[in-house]
Amino acid sequence: ISDTEVSWVKFCKKERERGLGRNLLGGISAMWTDRYCYTFQCGAADPHWGHENDRLPIAALMFLPNLDQSFALSLSGMVWPRAGVSGAALWNHDPKLNEAKVAELSSWFARLLRSRE
């Protein structure tokens, strides 16, 4: 959906080959907050990959107590729109849903959250 996000989906090959995916209900969604760390991947990965994908931490300064409100707004703006789209996809899965519609729904959800500030 975005040129700036690094996202991926993992499929279990053996389960797919046995046709189990047809009846699979549910899933999982995760959000990494590495952009807020002081070091790339909190030290778990080589910074080379952060340079390679332009994903180095840029918001570590927000850990200062006087920036708590900014940090809360920033993190909420990243997490909740994506969580809403992910939850909706798991709740009412539609295999015909395209990327444009997902982008439209996530923008709508972000606007809804901003209107409640």
C-alpha positions as CSV (number, residue, x, y, z in Angstrom):
1,I,0.0,0.0,0.0
2,S,2.9,2.3,0.7
3,D,6.3,2.8,-0.7
4,T,7.6,3.7,2.7
5,E,6.3,0.7,4.7
6,V,8.0,-2.7,4.8
7,S,5.2,-5.2,5.2
8,W,4.9,-8.9,4.5
9,V,2.5,-11.8,4.7
10,K,3.6,-15.3,5.7
11,F,1.9,-18.3,4.2
12,C,2.5,-21.8,5.6
13,K,3.4,-23.8,2.4
14,K,2.5,-27.3,3.8
15,E,-0.9,-26.1,5.0
16,R,-1.5,-24.4,1.7
17,E,-0.6,-27.5,-0.3
18,R,-3.1,-29.6,1.8
19,G,-5.8,-27.0,1.1
20,L,-6.2,-26.0,4.8
21,G,-6.3,-22.3,3.9
22,R,-9.8,-22.5,2.5
23,N,-11.2,-23.1,6.0
24,L,-8.8,-21.0,7.9
25,L,-10.5,-18.3,10.0
26,G,-8.5,-15.7,11.8
27,G,-5.0,-14.4,11.7
28,I,-2.7,-12.1,13.5
29,S,-1.5,-8.5,13.0
30,A,1.6,-7.1,14.5
31,M,3.1,-3.6,14.6
32,W,6.7,-2.9,15.2
33,T,7.7,0.5,16.7
34,D,11.3,0.4,15.7
35,R,11.2,4.0,14.4
36,Y,10.9,5.1,18.1
37,C,14.0,3.0,19.2
38,Y,17.4,4.5,19.8
39,T,19.1,1.8,17.7
40,F,17.9,0.0,14.6
41,Q,15.7,-3.0,15.5
42,C,16.6,-2.3,19.2
43,G,20.0,-3.8,18.4
44,A,18.5,-7.1,17.1
45,A,19.6,-6.5,13.5
46,D,22.4,-4.9,11.6
47,P,21.8,-1.2,10.8
48,H,22.8,-2.0,7.2
49,W,19.2,-3.1,6.6
50,G,17.9,0.1,8.1
51,H,20.0,2.1,5.7
52,E,19.1,-0.1,2.8
53,N,15.3,0.3,3.4
54,D,15.4,3.9,4.8
55,R,14.0,2.5,8.1
56,L,16.4,3.8,10.7
57,P,14.9,5.2,13.9
58,I,13.8,8.8,13.6
59,A,11.7,9.4,16.7
60,A,13.8,8.3,19.7
61,L,13.7,11.8,21.0
62,M,10.0,11.3,21.8
63,F,10.9,9.3,24.8
64,L,11.7,12.5,26.7
65,P,9.0,13.0,29.4
66,N,8.1,16.5,28.1
67,L,7.1,14.9,24.7
68,D,4.7,12.3,26.1
69,Q,1.7,13.9,24.5
70,S,3.4,14.1,21.1
71,F,4.6,10.5,21.5
72,A,1.1,9.3,22.3
73,L,-0.4,11.1,19.3
74,S,2.3,9.8,17.0
75,L,2.1,6.2,18.1
76,S,-1.7,6.3,18.1
77,G,-1.7,7.7,14.6
78,M,0.5,4.9,13.5
79,V,-1.1,2.0,15.3
80,W,-4.9,2.5,15.4
81,P,-5.7,3.1,11.7
82,R,-3.7,0.0,10.8
83,A,-5.2,-2.0,13.7
84,G,-8.7,-1.0,12.5
85,V,-8.1,-2.1,8.9
86,S,-6.4,-5.3,10.1
87,G,-9.3,-6.1,12.5
88,A,-11.9,-5.4,9.8
89,A,-10.1,-7.7,7.4
90,L,-10.1,-10.5,9.9
91,W,-13.7,-9.9,11.0
92,N,-15.2,-9.6,7.6
93,H,-12.6,-11.1,5.2
94,D,-13.3,-10.2,1.5
95,P,-10.8,-11.8,-0.9
96,K,-11.9,-9.3,-3.6
97,L,-10.8,-6.3,-1.5
98,N,-8.2,-4.4,-3.5
99,E,-5.3,-2.1,-2.3
100,A,-7.1,1.1,-3.3
101,K,-10.1,0.2,-1.1
102,V,-7.9,-0.7,1.8
103,A,-6.1,2.7,1.4
104,E,-9.5,4.4,1.3
105,L,-10.7,2.6,4.4
106,S,-7.5,3.3,6.4
107,S,-7.7,7.0,5.5
108,W,-11.3,7.1,6.6
109,F,-10.4,5.5,9.9
110,A,-7.5,7.9,10.5
111,R,-9.8,10.9,9.8
112,L,-12.3,9.5,12.2
113,L,-9.7,9.1,15.0
114,R,-8.4,12.6,14.3
115,S,-11.9,14.1,14.6
116,R,-12.2,12.7,18.1
117,E,-9.1,14.4,19.5
